Amino acid sequence: MGPGGTLCLQGYVMVEIKQVGVRNNLLRLMSGECFDALALDLDYVELPRGMELSKPDEPAPYAYFPEFGLASIVARSPGGQHAEIGLFGRDGMTPTALVLDAERDPYSIFMQVEGAGYRLPAERLRAAFEADRSLHNLLARYTQAVTVQGAYTSLSNAVHHIDERLARWILMCHDRTDGDEISLTHEFLSIMLAVRRPSVTTALHVLEGRKLIYSERGVIIVRDRAALEKFAEDVYGECEKEYERLVGPLR
């Protein structure tokens, strides 16, 4: 085993983890020395749809750094109302409560589109903050980017039409997905937009009618990315610029 990697069990195959091969943006951007130290405790795990990465008001035993798939940050009211306030994939990690030394948060964070990624014991990440201040700074900047994303989601929900809001969420999912095909159910979209499913269907028809997307049985295919961005106009782009300013380009 060479430097910068470790051996972990993925099914029955022993895989050496090297920073040059990771796809999660935060793991990729941290210092080589920090990654080498964390790699000893990183496990590559499957992240099936519906898997809860952290539960509301409970300390999280692990931090997750997705490589593939999409996860939702969902706020729920005591009466059972819920809405998505954040979305991340290979651009991020969870839970950010660990970065803030808050121990837990009130959100439900779970996989909406199945994927895979790296899991790290929460205590190991906390210890790494003490050993490498630059790691904490990187994840703190990411946490700020998540906060900005939530703020623009609130703004969008308040002032933009559902068609524009749907275009924004599709673009955000497309940013974090390989290719143009995205697995998005009507149920997921209704949580994203905080509307009923019939409203989702109507909004999808609007985007299809403009030849921006195709939609069929839980799959959305982006047909014209540039035109979709133009349709979204000021509802998309600001929090993406802030992520790049704070963290770096998403690749």
Sine and cosine of phi, psi and omega as CSV:
sin_phi,cos_phi,sin_psi,cos_psi,sin_omega,cos_omega
0.00,0.00,0.81,-0.58,-0.02,-1.00
-1.00,0.00,0.09,-1.00,0.02,-1.00
-0.92,0.39,0.46,-0.89,0.05,-1.00
1.00,0.10,0.22,0.97,0.00,-1.00
-0.44,-0.90,0.11,-0.99,0.08,-1.00
-0.50,-0.86,0.09,-1.00,0.04,-1.00
-0.95,-0.31,0.79,-0.61,0.05,-1.00
-0.73,-0.68,0.36,-0.93,-0.07,-1.00
-1.00,-0.07,0.86,-0.51,0.06,-1.00
-0.85,-0.53,1.00,-0.09,-0.17,-0.99
0.94,0.34,-0.89,-0.45,0.04,-1.00
-0.90,-0.45,0.26,0.97,-0.06,-1.00
-0.94,-0.35,0.79,-0.61,0.05,-1.00
-0.99,0.11,0.84,-0.55,-0.10,-0.99
-0.88,-0.47,0.76,-0.65,0.07,-1.00
-1.00,0.05,0.81,-0.58,-0.03,-1.00
-1.00,0.00,0.89,-0.46,0.05,-1.00
-0.84,-0.54,0.65,-0.76,-0.06,-1.00
-0.87,0.50,-0.58,0.81,-0.04,-1.00
-0.89,0.46,-0.37,0.93,-0.05,-1.00
-0.98,-0.17,-0.10,1.00,-0.05,-1.00
-0.97,0.23,0.45,-0.89,0.00,-1.00
-0.94,-0.35,-0.30,0.95,0.06,-1.00
-0.92,0.39,0.78,-0.63,-0.14,-0.99
-0.91,0.42,-0.60,0.80,-0.04,-1.00
-0.95,0.32,-0.65,0.76,0.08,-1.00
-0.90,0.43,-0.58,0.81,-0.04,-1.00
-0.94,0.34,-0.54,0.84,-0.11,-0.99
-1.00,-0.03,-0.24,0.97,0.02,-1.00
-0.94,0.34,0.29,-0.96,-0.04,-1.00
-0.88,0.47,0.48,-0.88,0.02,-1.00
-0.87,0.50,-0.64,0.77,0.00,-1.00
-0.90,0.44,-0.67,0.75,0.01,-1.00
-0.91,0.41,-0.70,0.72,0.01,-1.00
-0.88,0.48,-0.68,0.73,0.00,-1.00
-0.84,0.54,-0.66,0.75,-0.01,-1.00
-0.94,0.35,-0.68,0.73,-0.02,-1.00
-0.95,0.33,-0.50,0.87,-0.07,-1.00
-0.85,0.53,-0.43,0.90,0.02,-1.00
-0.89,0.45,-0.40,0.91,-0.05,-1.00
-0.89,-0.46,0.08,1.00,0.03,-1.00
-0.99,0.17,0.72,-0.69,0.12,-0.99
-0.87,-0.49,0.73,-0.68,0.07,-1.00
-1.00,0.07,0.84,-0.54,-0.10,-0.99
-0.74,-0.67,0.47,-0.88,0.14,-0.99
-0.96,0.27,0.57,-0.83,0.01,-1.00
-0.81,-0.58,0.99,0.11,-0.06,-1.00
-0.94,0.35,0.39,-0.92,0.03,-1.00
-0.86,0.52,0.73,-0.69,0.00,-1.00
1.00,-0.03,-0.18,0.98,0.01,-1.00
-0.90,0.43,0.77,-0.64,0.01,-1.00
-1.00,0.04,0.90,-0.44,-0.03,-1.00
-0.99,0.16,-0.52,0.86,0.18,-0.98
-0.43,-0.90,0.55,-0.84,-0.06,-1.00
-0.98,-0.19,0.51,-0.86,-0.02,-1.00
-0.89,0.46,0.71,-0.71,0.10,-1.00
0.89,0.46,0.41,0.91,0.07,-1.00
-0.77,-0.63,0.68,-0.74,0.06,-1.00
-0.87,0.50,0.68,-0.73,-0.02,-1.00
-1.00,0.07,0.79,-0.61,0.02,-1.00
-0.96,0.26,-0.37,0.93,-0.06,-1.00
-0.71,-0.71,0.46,-0.89,0.27,-0.96
-0.98,-0.19,0.59,-0.81,-0.01,-1.00
-0.86,-0.51,0.67,-0.74,0.05,-1.00
-0.83,-0.56,1.00,-0.02,-0.07,-1.00
-0.90,0.43,0.55,-0.83,0.14,-0.99
-0.96,-0.26,-0.59,0.81,0.00,-1.00
-0.68,-0.73,0.37,-0.93,0.03,-1.00
1.00,-0.03,0.10,-1.00,-0.03,-1.00
-0.76,-0.65,0.67,-0.74,0.04,-1.00
-0.87,-0.50,0.52,-0.85,-0.01,-1.00
-0.93,-0.36,0.58,-0.81,0.20,-0.98
-0.96,-0.30,0.91,-0.40,-0.14,-0.99
-0.88,-0.48,0.78,-0.63,0.10,-1.00
-1.00,-0.09,0.68,-0.74,-0.02,-1.00
-0.81,-0.59,0.66,-0.75,0.06,-1.00
-1.00,0.08,0.32,-0.95,0.05,-1.00
-0.84,0.54,-0.46,0.89,0.00,-1.00
-1.00,0.09,-0.02,1.00,0.07,-1.00
0.98,-0.19,-0.02,1.00,0.08,-1.00
-0.95,0.30,0.55,-0.84,-0.03,-1.00
-0.51,-0.86,0.43,-0.90,0.04,-1.00
-0.42,-0.91,0.53,-0.85,0.03,-1.00
-0.98,0.20,0.74,-0.67,0.02,-1.00
-0.90,-0.43,-0.10,1.00,0.00,-1.00
-0.30,-0.95,0.40,-0.92,-0.02,-1.00
-0.60,-0.80,0.67,-0.74,0.08,-1.00
-0.46,-0.89,0.30,-0.95,0.06,-1.00
-0.53,-0.85,-0.86,-0.51,-0.03,-1.00
-0.95,0.32,-0.09,1.00,0.06,-1.00
-0.99,0.16,-0.22,0.97,-0.21,-0.98
-0.58,-0.81,-0.35,-0.94,-0.01,-1.00
-0.44,-0.90,0.17,-0.99,0.05,-1.00
-0.46,-0.89,0.48,-0.88,-0.10,0.99
-1.00,0.00,0.55,-0.83,0.02,-1.00
-0.95,0.31,-0.22,0.98,0.08,-1.00
-0.85,0.52,-0.51,0.86,0.04,-1.00
-0.91,0.42,-0.61,0.79,-0.01,-1.00
-0.93,0.38,-0.59,0.81,-0.06,-1.00
-1.00,0.04,0.01,1.00,-0.06,-1.00
0.83,0.55,0.60,0.80,-0.01,-1.00
-0.99,-0.14,-0.11,0.99,0.06,-1.00
0.95,0.30,-0.74,0.67,-0.01,-1.00
-0.46,-0.89,0.25,-0.97,0.07,-1.00
-0.67,-0.74,0.17,-0.98,-0.08,-1.00
-1.00,0.05,0.10,1.00,-0.12,-0.99
-1.00,-0.05,0.41,-0.91,0.18,-0.98
-0.99,-0.15,0.83,-0.56,-0.05,-1.00
-0.85,-0.52,0.90,-0.43,-0.09,-1.00
-0.53,-0.85,0.29,-0.96,-0.02,-1.00
-0.97,0.23,0.78,-0.62,0.09,-1.00
-0.99,-0.16,-0.54,0.84,0.09,-1.00
-0.83,-0.56,0.82,-0.57,-0.10,-1.00
-0.86,0.51,0.47,-0.88,-0.01,-1.00
-0.25,-0.97,-0.53,-0.85,0.02,-1.00
-0.36,-0.93,0.31,-0.95,0.01,-1.00
0.00,-1.00,-0.25,-0.97,-0.07,-1.00
-0.97,-0.26,0.65,-0.76,0.04,-1.00
-0.90,-0.44,0.68,-0.73,-0.03,-1.00
-0.72,-0.70,0.76,-0.66,0.06,-1.00
-0.82,0.57,0.69,-0.73,-0.06,-1.00
-0.85,0.53,-0.65,0.76,-0.01,-1.00
-0.90,0.43,-0.54,0.84,0.03,-1.00
-0.92,0.39,-0.63,0.77,0.03,-1.00
-0.92,0.39,-0.66,0.75,0.03,-1.00
-0.87,0.50,-0.67,0.74,0.02,-1.00
-0.90,0.43,-0.59,0.81,0.00,-1.00
-0.91,0.43,-0.54,0.84,0.04,-1.00
-0.88,0.48,-0.61,0.79,0.00,-1.00
-0.94,0.35,-0.58,0.82,-0.07,-1.00
-0.99,0.13,-0.45,0.89,-0.11,-0.99
-0.63,-0.78,0.99,-0.16,-0.03,-1.00
-0.89,0.46,-0.52,0.85,-0.03,-1.00
-0.91,0.42,-0.51,0.86,0.06,-1.00
-0.91,0.42,-0.73,0.68,0.02,-1.00
-0.88,0.47,-0.64,0.77,0.02,-1.00
-0.89,0.46,-0.67,0.74,0.02,-1.00
-0.88,0.47,-0.75,0.66,-0.04,-1.00
-0.95,0.31,-0.47,0.88,0.10,-1.00
-0.92,0.39,-0.63,0.77,0.05,-1.00
-0.91,0.41,-0.62,0.79,0.07,-1.00
-0.89,0.45,-0.66,0.75,0.02,-1.00
-0.87,0.50,-0.63,0.78,0.08,-1.00
-0.89,0.45,-0.64,0.77,0.02,-1.00
-0.89,0.45,-0.62,0.79,0.06,-1.00
-0.90,0.43,-0.65,0.76,0.03,-1.00
-0.89,0.46,-0.67,0.74,0.03,-1.00
-0.90,0.44,-0.67,0.74,0.04,-1.00
-0.85,0.52,-0.69,0.72,0.03,-1.00
-0.89,0.45,-0.61,0.79,0.01,-1.00
-0.90,0.43,-0.68,0.73,0.00,-1.00
-0.95,0.31,-0.44,0.90,0.13,-0.99
-0.91,0.41,-0.69,0.73,0.04,-1.00
-0.88,0.47,-0.69,0.72,0.04,-1.00
-0.87,0.49,-0.72,0.69,-0.03,-1.00
-0.88,0.47,-0.69,0.72,0.01,-1.00
-0.88,0.47,-0.48,0.88,-0.07,-1.00
-0.99,0.11,-0.57,0.82,-0.21,-0.98
-0.85,-0.52,-0.22,0.98,-0.09,-1.00
-0.96,-0.28,0.45,-0.90,0.04,-1.00
-0.95,0.31,0.46,-0.89,-0.05,-1.00
-0.85,0.53,-0.55,0.83,0.00,-1.00
-0.89,0.45,-0.68,0.73,0.02,-1.00
-0.93,0.37,-0.64,0.77,0.02,-1.00
-0.90,0.44,-0.64,0.77,0.05,-1.00
-0.90,0.44,-0.68,0.74,0.03,-1.00
-0.86,0.51,-0.65,0.76,0.02,-1.00
-0.88,0.48,-0.75,0.66,-0.04,-1.00
-0.90,0.43,-0.62,0.78,0.03,-1.00
-0.89,0.45,-0.67,0.74,0.04,-1.00
-0.89,0.45,-0.65,0.76,0.02,-1.00
-0.90,0.43,-0.65,0.76,0.05,-1.00
-0.92,0.39,-0.65,0.76,0.00,-1.00
-0.89,0.46,-0.60,0.80,0.03,-1.00
-0.85,0.52,-0.50,0.86,-0.14,-0.99
-0.95,-0.30,0.23,0.97,-0.08,-1.00
-0.81,-0.59,0.61,-0.80,0.11,-0.99
-0.99,0.17,0.74,-0.67,0.02,-1.00
0.99,0.14,-0.12,-0.99,-0.09,-1.00
-0.97,-0.23,-0.06,1.00,-0.03,-1.00
-0.99,-0.14,0.81,-0.59,-0.07,-1.00
-0.81,-0.58,0.77,-0.64,0.03,-1.00
-0.99,0.10,0.99,-0.16,-0.02,-1.00
-0.75,-0.66,0.92,-0.39,0.03,-1.00
-0.99,0.16,0.32,-0.95,0.06,-1.00
-0.89,0.46,-0.55,0.83,0.03,-1.00
-0.89,0.46,-0.71,0.70,0.03,-1.00
-0.88,0.48,-0.72,0.69,-0.03,-1.00
-0.90,0.43,-0.58,0.82,0.02,-1.00
-0.92,0.39,-0.56,0.83,0.08,-1.00
-0.94,0.34,-0.68,0.73,0.04,-1.00
-0.81,0.58,-0.70,0.71,-0.15,-0.99
-0.99,-0.11,-0.14,0.99,-0.03,-1.00
0.84,0.54,0.70,0.72,0.02,-1.00
-0.69,-0.72,0.13,-0.99,0.03,-1.00
-0.98,0.19,0.36,-0.93,-0.06,-1.00
-0.86,0.52,-0.65,0.76,0.02,-1.00
-0.84,0.54,-0.55,0.83,0.04,-1.00
-0.93,0.37,-0.57,0.82,0.07,-1.00
-0.89,0.46,-0.72,0.69,-0.01,-1.00
-0.86,0.51,-0.69,0.73,0.01,-1.00
-0.89,0.45,-0.69,0.72,-0.01,-1.00
-0.91,0.41,-0.62,0.79,0.05,-1.00
-0.89,0.47,-0.64,0.77,0.02,-1.00
-0.89,0.45,-0.59,0.81,0.02,-1.00
-0.89,0.45,-0.73,0.68,-0.02,-1.00
-0.93,0.38,-0.59,0.81,0.05,-1.00
-0.92,0.40,-0.65,0.76,0.00,-1.00
-0.89,0.46,-0.47,0.88,0.04,-1.00
-1.00,0.02,0.08,1.00,0.03,-1.00
0.89,0.46,0.56,0.83,0.02,-1.00
-1.00,-0.04,-0.52,0.85,-0.04,-1.00
-0.60,-0.80,0.23,-0.97,0.32,-0.95
-0.92,-0.40,0.54,-0.84,0.04,-1.00
-0.69,-0.72,0.80,-0.60,0.01,-1.00
-0.38,-0.92,0.82,-0.57,0.15,-0.99
0.65,0.76,0.88,0.48,0.07,-1.00
0.98,0.20,0.17,0.99,0.01,-1.00
-0.79,-0.62,0.73,-0.69,0.12,-0.99
-0.90,-0.44,0.74,-0.67,0.03,-1.00
-0.91,-0.41,0.86,-0.52,0.04,-1.00
-0.96,0.28,0.86,-0.51,-0.08,-1.00
-1.00,-0.09,-0.62,0.78,-0.04,-1.00
-0.61,-0.80,1.00,-0.03,-0.08,-1.00
-0.87,0.50,-0.72,0.69,-0.05,-1.00
-0.88,0.48,-0.68,0.73,0.00,-1.00
-0.94,0.35,-0.55,0.84,0.04,-1.00
-0.91,0.41,-0.65,0.76,0.06,-1.00
-0.90,0.43,-0.65,0.76,0.01,-1.00
-0.90,0.43,-0.62,0.78,0.03,-1.00
-0.91,0.42,-0.65,0.76,-0.02,-1.00
-0.93,0.36,-0.52,0.85,0.00,-1.00
0.73,0.68,-0.86,-0.51,-0.17,-0.98
-0.99,0.16,0.05,1.00,0.05,-1.00
-0.99,0.15,-0.27,0.96,-0.04,-1.00
-0.78,-0.63,0.63,-0.78,0.17,-0.99
0.83,-0.56,-0.55,0.84,-0.09,-1.00
-0.93,0.36,-0.73,0.68,-0.01,-1.00
-0.95,0.31,-0.42,0.91,0.08,-1.00
-0.93,0.37,-0.65,0.76,0.07,-1.00
-0.90,0.44,-0.63,0.78,-0.02,-1.00
-0.93,0.37,-0.61,0.79,0.06,-1.00
-0.88,0.48,-0.71,0.70,-0.02,-1.00
-0.91,0.42,-0.61,0.79,0.02,-1.00
-0.91,0.42,-0.67,0.74,-0.10,-1.00
-0.99,0.12,-0.63,0.78,-0.14,-0.99
-0.94,-0.34,-0.76,0.65,-0.06,-1.00
0.67,-0.74,0.08,-1.00,-0.01,-1.00
-0.92,0.40,0.60,-0.80,0.07,-1.00
-1.00,0.01,0.84,-0.55,-0.02,-1.00
-0.87,-0.49,0.00,0.00,0.00,0.00
